[in-house]
Amino acid sequence: MIPGGGQPNMQQLLQQAQKMQQDLARAQEELANTEVDGQAGGGLVKATVTGAGELRGLVIDPKAVDPEDTETLADLVVAAVQAANENAQALQQQKLGPLAQGLGGGGIPGLPF
């Protein structure tokens, strides 16, 4: 029960929600500007993605290129991109996890987070 029988301070709740939304937007922008790497084949293929999961770069060592076996190269590329995306997801959890917990896990109805 709320002391005095009053309602929660809606202005204060809205200010908290706005701050959380700003913090979330700042964290998402930081993720979009942070690059993480993943590799496969002992480093023969390296992929770089943003913290938001956007592929930014792909480096393929010439030793990984066999014109007779493009399937292995394709597998290495997929594995490197997946590894980079896993690293991006870990970074997202690190950056956004505390913010989601601050929202009570389920967010606030009507707000885009």
Secondary structure as GFF3:
##gff-version 3
##sequence-region A 1 113
A	DSSP	three_ten_helix	3	5	.	.	.	ID=ss1
A	DSSP	alpha_helix	10	33	.	.	.	ID=ss2
A	DSSP	beta_strand	35	40	.	.	.	ID=ss3
A	DSSP	three_ten_helix	41	43	.	.	.	ID=ss4
A	DSSP	beta_strand	45	50	.	.	.	ID=ss5
A	DSSP	beta_strand	55	60	.	.	.	ID=ss6
A	DSSP	three_ten_helix	62	64	.	.	.	ID=ss7
A	DSSP	alpha_helix	70	102	.	.	.	ID=ss8
###
